[in-house]
């Protein structure tokens, strides 16, 4: 994937390989599916408690905010998938670039949960073939995210 600052009114251009676009679509769909499944540990990390030491206040806060937060995350994911329809060169404006950054963060949180990564110092469990692949995807998404931040910030 190549990420560059656009020379037109578009903010950023992403040039993707076919496999990269397919992987991003698949991961984004999986994220959307996960958001509709209460009780999953990765979902809990995507929607953390506002009051970890007060269960009643946390339930009340979640009651008023969770559905809107999930809807926003689903909209962002939908914007990513919709923008990928322009493959191989995807042009992002400011709102779509922010949707990408948010969705990439959410996907990386899910992957980190599956790998057992909780802090920056954790390597995660990549001892199996599946774990190693997940770690490679996690690292690749971090590179994509960093390149996108760099292009947006310029």
Residue frames as a rotation matrix with the C-alpha (Angstrom) as fourth column:
UNK 1
0.584 0.812 0.000 0.00
0.812 -0.584 0.000 0.00
0.000 0.000 -1.000 0.00
UNK 2
-0.657 -0.692 0.301 1.19
0.683 -0.715 -0.153 3.48
0.321 0.105 0.941 -0.84
UNK 3
0.476 0.731 -0.488 -0.18
0.851 -0.523 0.046 6.45
-0.222 -0.438 -0.871 1.06
UNK 4
-0.663 -0.699 0.268 0.46
0.742 -0.661 0.111 9.94
0.099 0.272 0.957 -0.20
UNK 5
-0.304 0.484 -0.821 -0.81
0.196 -0.811 -0.551 13.42
-0.932 -0.328 0.152 0.28
UNK 6
0.234 0.488 0.841 -3.09
0.921 0.166 -0.352 14.24
-0.311 0.857 -0.411 -2.65
UNK 7
-0.832 -0.547 -0.094 -2.35
0.462 -0.776 0.429 17.09
-0.307 0.313 0.899 -5.02
UNK 8
-0.476 0.769 0.426 -6.04
0.285 -0.324 0.902 17.76
0.832 0.551 -0.065 -5.60
UNK 9
-0.107 0.533 0.839 -8.84
-0.765 -0.583 0.273 18.73
0.635 -0.613 0.471 -3.26
UNK 10
0.765 0.265 -0.588 -8.72
0.083 0.864 0.497 15.20
0.639 -0.429 0.638 -1.88
UNK 11
0.731 -0.462 0.502 -6.73
-0.672 -0.361 0.647 15.01
-0.118 -0.810 -0.574 1.34
UNK 12
-0.271 -0.798 0.538 -5.02
-0.650 0.564 0.509 11.63
-0.710 -0.212 -0.672 0.90
UNK 13
0.454 0.334 -0.826 -4.68
-0.825 0.508 -0.249 8.96
0.336 0.794 0.506 -1.78
UNK 14
0.008 -0.389 0.921 -4.18
-0.560 0.761 0.327 5.30
-0.829 -0.518 -0.212 -0.94
UNK 15
0.123 -0.028 -0.992 -2.95
-0.918 0.377 -0.124 2.95
0.377 0.926 0.021 -3.61
UNK 16
0.089 0.050 0.995 -3.78
-0.746 0.665 0.034 -0.62
-0.660 -0.745 0.097 -2.60
UNK 17
-0.895 -0.271 -0.355 -3.01
-0.422 0.772 0.475 -4.07
0.145 0.575 -0.805 -3.88
UNK 18
-0.100 0.916 -0.389 -6.05
-0.479 0.298 0.825 -6.27
0.872 0.269 0.409 -4.46
UNK 19
-0.094 0.003 -0.996 -5.22
0.603 0.796 -0.055 -8.51
0.792 -0.606 -0.077 -1.47
UNK 20
-0.936 -0.278 -0.216 -4.83
0.342 -0.572 -0.746 -5.48
0.084 -0.772 0.630 0.80
UNK 21
-0.621 0.772 0.133 -8.24
-0.706 -0.625 0.333 -4.11
0.340 0.113 0.934 -0.19
UNK 22
0.101 0.667 -0.739 -9.87
-0.155 0.744 0.650 -7.52
0.983 0.049 0.179 0.32
UNK 23
-0.437 -0.348 -0.830 -8.24
0.719 0.419 -0.554 -7.91
0.540 -0.839 0.067 3.73
UNK 24
-0.997 0.063 0.048 -9.41
-0.079 -0.844 -0.531 -4.46
0.007 -0.533 0.846 4.84
UNK 25
-0.264 0.958 -0.110 -12.97
-0.730 -0.124 0.672 -5.16
0.631 0.257 0.732 3.70
UNK 26
0.074 0.265 -0.961 -12.98
0.257 0.927 0.275 -8.52
0.964 -0.267 0.001 5.50
UNK 27
-0.685 -0.420 -0.596 -11.57
0.666 -0.029 -0.745 -7.07
0.295 -0.907 0.300 8.73
UNK 28
-0.896 0.398 0.199 -13.99
-0.426 -0.896 -0.127 -4.15
0.128 -0.198 0.972 8.64
UNK 29
0.007 0.921 -0.389 -16.96
-0.515 0.337 0.788 -6.50
0.857 0.195 0.477 8.18
UNK 30
-0.098 -0.116 -0.988 -15.71
0.613 0.775 -0.152 -8.63
0.784 -0.621 -0.005 11.07
UNK 31
-0.967 -0.240 -0.086 -15.45
0.225 -0.642 -0.733 -5.50
0.121 -0.728 0.675 13.22
UNK 32
-0.520 0.841 0.146 -19.05
-0.744 -0.531 0.405 -4.55
0.418 0.102 0.902 12.38
UNK 33
0.178 0.566 -0.805 -20.21
-0.059 0.822 0.566 -8.08
0.982 -0.053 0.180 13.25
UNK 34
-0.489 -0.471 -0.734 -18.32
0.685 0.313 -0.658 -8.01
0.540 -0.825 0.170 16.54
UNK 35
-0.948 0.108 0.301 -19.93
-0.227 -0.889 -0.398 -4.71
0.224 -0.445 0.867 17.53
UNK 36
-0.062 0.998 -0.013 -23.34
-0.789 -0.041 0.613 -6.41
0.612 0.048 0.790 17.44
UNK 37
0.278 0.087 -0.957 -22.29
0.245 0.957 0.158 -9.23
0.929 -0.278 0.245 19.81
UNK 38
0.474 -0.072 0.878 -22.45
-0.756 -0.544 0.364 -8.21
0.451 -0.836 -0.313 23.47
UNK 39
0.901 -0.091 0.425 -20.18
-0.278 0.631 0.724 -10.01
-0.334 -0.770 0.543 25.90
UNK 40
0.689 -0.715 0.117 -17.12
0.588 0.458 -0.667 -10.41
0.423 0.528 0.736 23.68
UNK 41
0.340 -0.645 -0.684 -13.87
0.743 -0.262 0.616 -9.34
-0.577 -0.718 0.390 25.38
UNK 42
-0.667 -0.593 0.451 -12.70
0.743 -0.488 0.457 -7.43
-0.050 0.640 0.767 22.28
UNK 43
0.045 0.773 0.633 -16.05
0.561 -0.544 0.624 -5.59
0.827 0.327 -0.458 22.17
UNK 44
0.770 0.210 -0.602 -15.58
0.637 -0.296 0.712 -4.63
-0.029 -0.932 -0.362 25.81
UNK 45
-0.220 -0.912 -0.347 -12.20
0.747 -0.386 0.541 -3.10
-0.628 -0.140 0.766 24.93
UNK 46
-0.626 0.066 0.777 -13.83
0.639 -0.528 0.560 -1.17
0.447 0.847 0.289 22.09
UNK 47
0.180 0.777 0.603 -16.50
-0.063 -0.602 0.796 0.12
0.982 -0.181 -0.059 24.48
UNK 48
-0.621 -0.545 -0.564 -14.72
0.463 0.325 -0.824 0.40
0.632 -0.773 0.050 27.84
UNK 49
0.322 0.725 -0.609 -16.47
0.919 -0.086 0.384 1.23
0.226 -0.683 -0.694 31.08
UNK 50
0.192 -0.180 0.965 -16.57
0.053 -0.980 -0.194 4.91
0.980 0.089 -0.178 31.94
UNK 51
0.238 -0.040 0.970 -16.66
-0.925 -0.314 0.214 4.02
0.296 -0.948 -0.112 35.64
UNK 52
-0.115 -0.328 -0.938 -14.68
-0.242 0.925 -0.294 0.82
0.964 0.193 -0.185 36.25
UNK 53
-0.933 -0.304 -0.193 -14.99
0.113 0.262 -0.958 1.15
0.342 -0.916 -0.210 40.03
UNK 54
-0.605 0.796 0.020 -18.74
-0.426 -0.303 -0.853 1.86
-0.673 -0.525 0.522 40.07
UNK 55
-0.871 0.226 0.436 -20.84
0.440 0.753 0.490 -0.81
-0.217 0.618 -0.755 38.35
UNK 56
0.098 0.987 -0.128 -24.11
0.804 -0.155 -0.575 1.08
-0.587 -0.047 -0.808 38.76
UNK 57
0.278 -0.070 -0.958 -22.76
-0.276 -0.961 -0.010 4.35
-0.920 0.267 -0.287 37.33
UNK 58
-0.776 -0.621 -0.106 -21.09
-0.317 0.240 0.918 2.37
-0.545 0.746 -0.383 34.51
UNK 59
-0.555 0.661 0.505 -24.40
0.771 0.637 0.013 0.65
-0.313 0.397 -0.863 33.60
UNK 60
0.412 0.756 -0.509 -26.24
0.515 -0.654 -0.554 3.98
-0.752 -0.034 -0.659 33.63
UNK 61
-0.064 -0.534 -0.843 -23.60
-0.504 -0.712 0.489 5.71
-0.861 0.456 -0.224 31.50
UNK 62
-0.915 -0.303 0.268 -23.53
0.021 0.627 0.779 2.78
-0.404 0.718 -0.567 29.05
UNK 63
-0.165 0.949 0.269 -27.32
0.798 0.289 -0.528 2.86
-0.579 0.127 -0.805 28.80
UNK 64
0.633 0.456 -0.625 -27.20
0.145 -0.863 -0.483 6.42
-0.760 0.216 -0.613 27.51
UNK 65
0.235 -0.659 -0.715 -24.08
-0.748 -0.592 0.299 6.25
-0.620 0.464 -0.632 25.32
UNK 66
-0.374 -0.545 0.751 -23.42
-0.047 0.820 0.571 2.74
-0.926 0.178 -0.332 24.02
UNK 67
0.340 0.556 0.758 -25.87
0.697 0.392 -0.600 2.63
-0.631 0.733 -0.255 21.12
UNK 68
0.955 -0.009 -0.297 -24.66
-0.168 -0.841 -0.515 5.98
-0.245 0.541 -0.804 19.76
UNK 69
0.074 -0.997 -0.005 -21.01
-0.753 -0.060 0.655 4.94
-0.654 -0.045 -0.755 20.07
UNK 70
-0.281 -0.112 0.953 -21.69
0.310 0.929 0.201 1.62
-0.908 0.352 -0.226 18.30
UNK 71
0.722 0.613 0.321 -23.61
0.524 -0.181 -0.832 3.43
-0.453 0.769 -0.452 15.55
UNK 72
0.727 -0.521 -0.447 -20.70
-0.593 -0.805 -0.027 5.85
-0.345 0.284 -0.894 15.05
UNK 73
-0.297 -0.863 0.409 -18.21
-0.488 0.505 0.712 2.97
-0.821 0.012 -0.571 14.84
UNK 74
-0.010 0.388 0.922 -20.48
0.610 0.732 -0.302 1.18
-0.792 0.560 -0.244 12.34
UNK 75
0.931 0.323 -0.170 -20.77
0.099 -0.673 -0.733 4.36
-0.351 0.666 -0.659 10.24
UNK 76
0.268 -0.922 -0.279 -16.99
-0.804 -0.374 0.462 4.72
-0.530 0.101 -0.842 10.21
UNK 77
-0.431 -0.401 0.809 -16.60
-0.004 0.897 0.442 1.08
-0.903 0.187 -0.388 9.17
UNK 78
0.446 0.690 0.570 -19.19
0.639 0.201 -0.743 1.60
-0.627 0.695 -0.351 6.44
UNK 79
0.845 -0.197 -0.498 -17.30
-0.393 -0.860 -0.327 4.64
-0.364 0.472 -0.803 5.16
UNK 80
-0.212 -0.967 0.139 -14.10
-0.629 0.244 0.738 2.58
-0.748 0.069 -0.660 4.96
UNK 81
-0.298 0.159 0.941 -15.79
0.471 0.882 -0.001 -0.20
-0.830 0.443 -0.338 2.99
UNK 82
0.761 0.643 0.085 -17.54
0.417 -0.385 -0.823 2.31
-0.497 0.662 -0.561 0.70
UNK 83
0.563 -0.611 -0.556 -14.28
-0.672 -0.730 0.123 4.12
-0.482 0.305 -0.822 -0.01
UNK 84
-0.387 -0.754 0.530 -12.59
-0.302 0.647 0.700 0.83
-0.871 0.111 -0.479 -0.89
UNK 85
0.479 0.626 0.615 -15.01
0.461 0.416 -0.784 0.42
-0.747 0.659 -0.089 -3.80
UNK 86
0.895 -0.198 -0.399 -12.78
-0.412 -0.707 -0.574 2.92
-0.168 0.678 -0.715 -5.63
UNK 87
0.241 -0.841 0.484 -9.89
-0.026 0.493 0.870 0.46
-0.970 -0.222 0.097 -5.47
UNK 88
0.314 -0.786 -0.533 -7.04
0.859 0.475 -0.193 0.48
0.405 -0.397 0.824 -6.57
UNK 89
-0.790 -0.545 0.280 -6.65
0.372 -0.790 -0.488 4.20
0.487 -0.281 0.827 -5.80
UNK 90
0.220 0.847 -0.484 -8.79
0.933 -0.038 0.359 5.33
0.286 -0.531 -0.798 -2.89
UNK 91
-0.528 -0.323 0.785 -9.18
0.183 -0.946 -0.266 9.06
0.829 0.004 0.559 -2.33
UNK 92
-0.034 0.454 -0.890 -9.96
0.987 0.157 0.042 10.21
0.159 -0.877 -0.454 1.18
UNK 93
0.125 0.127 0.984 -11.31
-0.006 -0.992 0.129 13.56
0.992 -0.023 -0.123 2.24
UNK 94
-0.591 -0.425 0.686 -10.97
-0.611 -0.319 -0.725 14.77
0.526 -0.847 -0.071 5.84
UNK 95
0.180 0.702 0.689 -14.05
-0.969 0.246 0.002 12.97
-0.168 -0.669 0.724 7.28
UNK 96
0.893 0.155 -0.423 -13.28
-0.284 0.922 -0.262 9.72
0.349 0.354 0.868 5.47
UNK 97
-0.086 -0.983 -0.163 -9.62
-0.157 0.175 -0.972 9.83
0.984 -0.058 -0.169 6.53
UNK 98
-0.491 -0.026 0.871 -10.78
-0.854 -0.182 -0.487 10.20
0.171 -0.983 0.067 10.15
UNK 99
0.643 0.749 0.160 -13.20
-0.760 0.650 0.009 7.28
-0.097 -0.128 0.987 9.67
UNK 100
0.561 -0.539 -0.628 -10.26
-0.094 0.712 -0.695 5.21
0.822 0.449 0.349 8.38
UNK 101
-0.473 -0.820 0.324 -8.06
-0.413 -0.119 -0.903 6.14
0.779 -0.560 -0.282 11.34
UNK 102
-0.152 0.514 0.844 -10.80
-0.980 0.031 -0.196 5.32
-0.127 -0.857 0.499 13.83
UNK 103
0.832 0.526 -0.176 -11.67
-0.551 0.820 -0.157 2.02
0.062 0.228 0.972 12.15
UNK 104
0.232 -0.835 -0.499 -8.02
-0.131 0.481 -0.867 0.97
0.964 0.266 0.002 11.88
UNK 105
-0.582 -0.389 0.714 -7.65
-0.714 -0.176 -0.678 1.67
0.389 -0.904 -0.175 15.60
UNK 106
0.266 0.790 0.552 -10.74
-0.926 0.368 -0.080 -0.40
-0.266 -0.490 0.830 16.36
UNK 107
0.823 -0.006 -0.568 -9.53
-0.287 0.858 -0.426 -3.32
0.490 0.514 0.704 14.24
UNK 108
-0.188 -0.974 -0.123 -6.11
-0.221 0.164 -0.961 -3.19
0.957 -0.154 -0.246 15.89
UNK 109
-0.353 0.152 0.923 -7.76
-0.935 -0.091 -0.343 -3.22
0.032 -0.984 0.174 19.34
UNK 110
0.742 0.665 0.083 -9.65
-0.661 0.747 -0.074 -6.38
-0.112 0.000 0.994 18.36
UNK 111
0.586 -0.594 -0.551 -6.49
-0.055 0.649 -0.758 -8.04
0.808 0.475 0.348 17.04
UNK 112
-0.425 -0.756 0.498 -4.53
-0.556 -0.217 -0.803 -6.97
0.714 -0.618 -0.328 20.12
UNK 113
0.143 0.573 0.807 -7.20
-0.973 0.229 0.010 -8.56
-0.179 -0.787 0.591 22.32
UNK 114
0.945 0.244 -0.217 -6.92
-0.298 0.916 -0.270 -11.84
0.132 0.320 0.938 20.42
UNK 115
0.284 -0.928 -0.241 -3.12
0.050 0.266 -0.963 -11.71
0.958 0.261 0.122 20.69
UNK 116
0.569 -0.030 -0.822 -3.16
0.807 0.212 0.551 -10.85
0.158 -0.977 0.145 24.40
UNK 117
-0.554 -0.731 0.399 -1.60
0.649 -0.679 -0.344 -7.43
0.522 0.068 0.850 23.89
UNK 118
0.491 0.752 -0.439 -2.64
0.863 -0.352 0.362 -5.04
0.118 -0.557 -0.822 26.65
UNK 119
0.629 -0.364 -0.686 0.24
0.051 -0.862 0.504 -2.54
-0.775 -0.352 -0.524 26.79
UNK 120
0.768 -0.403 -0.498 2.82
-0.636 -0.392 -0.664 -1.14
0.073 0.827 -0.558 24.37
UNK 121
-0.207 -0.935 0.289 5.41
-0.957 0.255 0.139 -3.49
-0.204 -0.247 -0.947 25.89
UNK 122
0.188 0.364 0.912 3.41
-0.245 0.917 -0.315 -6.66
-0.951 -0.164 0.261 25.17
UNK 123
-0.798 -0.476 -0.371 4.42
-0.507 0.195 0.840 -8.77
-0.327 0.857 -0.397 22.19
UNK 124
0.294 0.945 -0.144 1.29
-0.936 0.255 -0.242 -10.91
-0.192 0.206 0.960 22.23
UNK 125
-0.039 -0.225 0.974 1.08
-0.183 0.960 0.214 -14.63
-0.982 -0.169 -0.079 21.59
UNK 126
0.440 0.089 -0.893 2.27
-0.889 -0.095 -0.448 -15.30
-0.125 0.991 0.038 18.05
UNK 127
-0.417 -0.687 0.595 3.43
-0.652 0.682 0.332 -18.86
-0.634 -0.250 -0.732 18.82
UNK 128
0.025 0.478 0.878 0.90
0.443 0.782 -0.438 -20.51
-0.896 0.400 -0.192 16.49
UNK 129
-0.691 -0.216 0.690 0.60
0.722 -0.157 0.674 -20.02
-0.037 0.964 0.264 12.74
UNK 130
0.273 0.889 0.367 -2.69
0.819 -0.415 0.397 -18.18
0.505 0.192 -0.841 13.28
UNK 131
0.684 -0.070 -0.726 -1.14
0.542 -0.618 0.570 -16.00
-0.489 -0.783 -0.385 15.98
UNK 132
-0.407 -0.910 -0.082 1.82
0.536 -0.311 0.785 -15.16
-0.740 0.276 0.614 13.75
UNK 133
-0.486 0.324 0.812 -0.48
0.787 -0.243 0.568 -14.18
0.381 0.914 -0.137 10.90
UNK 134
0.635 0.760 -0.140 -2.63
0.729 -0.528 0.436 -12.11
0.257 -0.378 -0.889 13.24
UNK 135
0.334 -0.602 -0.726 0.50
0.493 -0.544 0.678 -10.37
-0.803 -0.584 0.115 14.55
UNK 136
-0.685 -0.581 0.440 1.66
0.658 -0.235 0.715 -9.64
-0.313 0.779 0.543 10.98
UNK 137
-0.043 0.765 0.642 -1.74
0.781 -0.375 0.499 -8.12
0.623 0.523 -0.582 10.14
UNK 138
0.726 0.274 -0.631 -1.69
0.663 -0.523 0.536 -6.13
-0.183 -0.807 -0.561 13.39
UNK 139
-0.133 -0.882 -0.452 1.75
0.489 -0.455 0.744 -4.73
-0.862 -0.123 0.492 12.54
UNK 140
-0.663 -0.067 0.746 0.79
0.742 -0.191 0.643 -4.03
0.099 0.979 0.176 8.91
UNK 141
0.388 0.887 0.250 -2.31
0.782 -0.460 0.420 -2.12
0.488 0.032 -0.872 10.02
UNK 142
0.532 -0.293 -0.795 -0.11
0.561 -0.581 0.590 -0.10
-0.634 -0.760 -0.144 12.39
UNK 143
-0.603 -0.792 0.092 2.09
0.545 -0.325 0.773 0.84
-0.583 0.517 0.627 9.43
UNK 144
-0.329 0.595 0.733 -0.94
0.792 -0.249 0.557 1.81
0.514 0.765 -0.389 7.35
UNK 145
0.680 0.630 -0.373 -2.26
0.725 -0.508 0.465 3.86
0.104 -0.587 -0.803 10.23
UNK 146
0.130 -0.728 -0.674 1.07
0.527 -0.525 0.669 5.60
-0.840 -0.442 0.315 10.76
UNK 147
-0.767 -0.400 0.503 1.37
0.623 -0.272 0.734 6.42
-0.156 0.875 0.457 7.06
UNK 148
0.039 0.879 0.476 -2.15
0.804 -0.311 0.507 7.77
0.594 0.363 -0.718 7.01
UNK 149
0.666 0.124 -0.736 -1.51
0.644 -0.595 0.482 9.95
-0.378 -0.794 -0.476 10.08
UNK 150
-0.366 -0.894 -0.257 1.66
0.526 -0.427 0.735 11.25
-0.767 0.134 0.627 8.44
UNK 151
-0.690 0.124 0.713 -0.21
0.678 -0.234 0.697 12.10
0.253 0.964 0.077 5.20
UNK 152
0.413 0.909 0.055 -3.14
0.789 -0.387 0.477 13.76
0.455 -0.153 -0.877 7.00
UNK 153
0.572 -0.213 -0.792 -0.86
0.628 -0.507 0.590 15.75
-0.527 -0.835 -0.157 9.28
UNK 154
-0.454 -0.853 0.259 1.31
0.821 -0.287 0.494 17.20
-0.346 0.437 0.830 6.49
